Amino acid sequence: MNDAATHAVLSVQGVSRSFGGLCAVNDVRLDVPRGSLSALIGPNGAGKTTLFALVSGFLKPDRGTVRFQGQDITGQAPHRNAALGMTRTFQIVQPFAQQTVRQNIAVGAHLRTLGRREALAQAEEVAQRVGLASQLDKPASDLTVAGRKRLELARALATRPQLLLLDEVLAGLNPSEIAQMIPVVRGIADSGITVLMIEHVMQAVMNLAQHVWVLAQGQLIANGTPAEVTRDERVIEAYLGHGMAARLRAAEVRP
């Protein structure tokens, strides 16, 4: 095991997964440092969400290993990984529509506590962190898209993760909502939780991420700081395009 893997909260080594004749993820290797806020980017169909599923246990890799905090968790069930401290969100948000926001968040809190009163109290604390405190008693079905995104984030936070995998938490939000969500994500990372996010909103990636991995056709084609990957010709050709890359460089914002 290399030094980076030894000090990583998450180490993915040579992970591959095929579906029929299609290789969705091919020999992916990455090490996520503890306490970091990193991003995984790439075009639609690149294999990003499949990689999240392989890491979190929703899918088993054909080859390769996944280690979390030094422990081999390859193919381990998601609930066991959550108990260890790894939690993920989903791009398509599906709250318990007839329950309140408070009750939805409490579902996540029950991973660490059996008491209903304590879980509901923890839900209130988490709601404060994600900007849902004023909507705690509202049915989840009444939330806007932005509200549901915050609720998905809150349910994950309520499990008290050490590693949080965010799958397009900004998807479907307008520019104002994105601007309001960015400090929430940054605050989570500042609290000591390691964050790895899949994201297409490149301005947010430039603003938030310390390190970026770029996936295309199931393979990692580049990694580095946001500024470095936006200058990489492979990334420009496969994903950004020259116009977007130039705009990002011109408006470069360092985290």
SULCOR-V334684 format. One record per residue. PSI is psi in whole degrees, -180 to 180 (NA if undefined). OMEGA is omega in whole degrees, -180 to 180 (none if undefined). D_FIRST is the distance of its C-alpha to the first C-alpha in Angstrom with 2 decimals. Layout:
BEGIN
{{PSI,OMEGA,D_FIRST} {PSI,OMEGA,D_FIRST}}
END
This chain:
BEGIN
{{133,-178,0.00} {171,-177,3.82} {-39,-179,6.77} {-43,180,8.29} {-37,-179,6.22} {-37,-176,6.61} {5,-178,10.21} {144,172,10.96} {-32,177,13.54} {129,177,12.72} {119,179,9.72} {121,-173,11.15} {107,174,9.47} {34,-176,12.28} {131,178,14.87} {150,175,18.38} {130,178,21.74} {152,174,25.20} {106,-173,28.64} {-125,180,31.08} {3,-177,30.85} {123,176,29.21} {101,-175,25.50} {-35,178,25.10} {127,-171,21.36} {105,173,19.73} {50,-179,16.04} {134,179,15.33} {124,175,12.11} {150,178,12.35} {123,-177,11.12} {112,-178,14.16} {144,177,14.64} {135,177,16.57} {6,-177,20.27} {163,171,20.26} {107,-173,22.73} {165,-179,21.39} {148,173,23.06} {118,-176,22.57} {170,179,25.61} {167,-178,27.19} {164,174,30.37} {139,-180,31.67} {8,-178,30.20} {-20,-179,26.96} {12,-175,24.91} {-52,-179,24.10} {-33,175,25.60} {-41,178,24.20} {-42,176,20.66} {-42,180,21.69} {-36,178,23.09} {-40,-180,19.94} {-42,-173,17.89} {-7,174,20.72} {3,178,21.60} {-21,172,24.85} {154,175,23.60} {134,179,21.25} {151,172,19.10} {-35,179,20.10} {162,174,16.58} {173,-178,13.06} {151,174,11.41} {125,178,12.17} {134,178,10.80} {119,-177,13.32} {39,176,13.10} {-7,-177,10.11} {134,178,12.26} {115,-180,12.13} {18,-176,15.36} {120,178,15.51} {6,-179,19.26} {145,-175,20.27} {145,-178,23.75} {-38,-177,24.33} {-31,177,26.41} {-37,176,23.72} {-38,177,21.25} {-39,179,24.17} {-30,177,24.74} {-19,178,21.20} {14,177,21.99} {122,-180,21.21} {145,178,24.46} {155,170,25.55} {171,-178,28.91} {144,-180,30.68} {-42,177,32.49} {110,-174,35.56} {128,-180,36.67} {80,178,38.44} {167,171,39.74} {98,-164,42.07} {-36,-176,45.07} {-6,176,47.77} {160,179,45.94} {167,176,46.04} {-44,180,43.27} {-45,-179,43.02} {-37,178,42.72} {-45,-179,40.06} {-36,-180,37.84} {-28,177,38.54} {-44,177,36.97} {-39,-179,33.56} {-28,-178,34.47} {-11,175,35.25} {-33,-175,31.55} {-15,-178,31.66} {142,179,35.37} {-25,-176,38.03} {127,-179,41.01} {-43,-178,42.68} {-43,180,44.22} {-40,179,40.98} {-41,179,39.19} {-36,178,42.06} {-41,177,41.96} {-35,178,38.27} {-39,179,39.07} {-40,178,41.57} {-44,-180,39.11} {-39,180,36.60} {-37,176,39.49} {-39,-176,40.33} {-32,-175,36.88} {6,176,37.16} {30,179,40.88} {11,-174,42.29} {-35,-178,44.22} {-6,-176,47.57} {18,-174,46.86} {-35,-176,45.67} {11,178,48.73} {141,174,48.91} {140,-179,48.17} {-29,180,44.89} {-19,-178,46.98} {-4,-178,48.83} {149,171,45.86} {174,175,45.54} {-44,180,42.52} {-40,178,41.20} {-39,179,41.92} {-35,176,40.09} {-42,178,37.01} {-36,179,37.19} {-42,177,37.75} {-42,178,34.65} {-41,-179,32.68} {-42,179,34.53} {-39,178,33.87} {-43,-180,30.11} {-32,-178,30.39} {-18,177,32.49} {-3,-179,29.59} {59,-177,28.14} {156,168,24.75} {-25,174,21.81} {126,-179,20.58} {121,178,23.44} {114,-176,23.25} {117,-179,26.55} {96,177,27.91} {57,180,30.64} {-16,-180,32.18} {-4,-178,34.58} {135,177,35.78} {0,-180,39.54} {149,177,40.30} {169,-176,42.84} {-39,179,42.20} {-42,179,43.69} {-37,176,41.60} {-45,-180,38.41} {-33,178,39.42} {-28,-178,39.95} {-30,-177,36.62} {-47,179,34.46} {-28,178,35.15} {-47,179,34.38} {-42,180,30.85} {-39,179,30.41} {-37,178,31.79} {-47,179,29.26} {-40,-180,26.38} {-24,180,28.36} {-6,177,28.64} {-3,178,24.91} {130,175,23.86} {133,-177,20.95} {129,170,22.55} {120,-173,21.39} {136,167,24.58} {129,-177,25.83} {141,175,28.90} {-16,-179,31.59} {95,-170,33.60} {-31,177,32.36} {-35,177,34.41} {-40,178,32.62} {-45,180,29.18} {-35,-176,30.39} {-32,-171,31.75} {-46,-165,28.91} {139,172,25.45} {-29,-179,23.37} {146,-178,20.97} {135,169,21.75} {140,-178,20.11} {124,-178,22.73} {135,176,22.89} {128,-179,25.65} {41,175,26.50} {-2,-177,23.25} {145,172,21.07} {124,-179,19.56} {-14,-180,21.92} {159,170,21.28} {155,-178,19.72} {-166,175,20.84} {161,176,23.56} {-42,-180,26.51} {-39,-179,28.62} {-44,-176,26.24} {-28,178,25.90} {-12,176,29.67} {-4,-177,30.23} {122,-176,27.99} {-32,178,30.39} {-39,179,28.17} {-41,179,28.16} {-44,-178,31.87} {-40,-173,32.73} {-25,-169,30.71} {-57,-169,31.33} {-41,-168,33.16} {154,-175,36.01} {-37,-179,37.48} {-48,179,39.85} {-44,180,37.32} {-42,180,34.93} {-41,180,37.91} {-40,179,39.00} {-40,179,35.62} {-39,-179,35.47} {-32,-178,39.05} {28,-173,38.42} {128,177,35.01} {124,179,34.27} {140,179,31.39} {NA,none,30.00}}
END
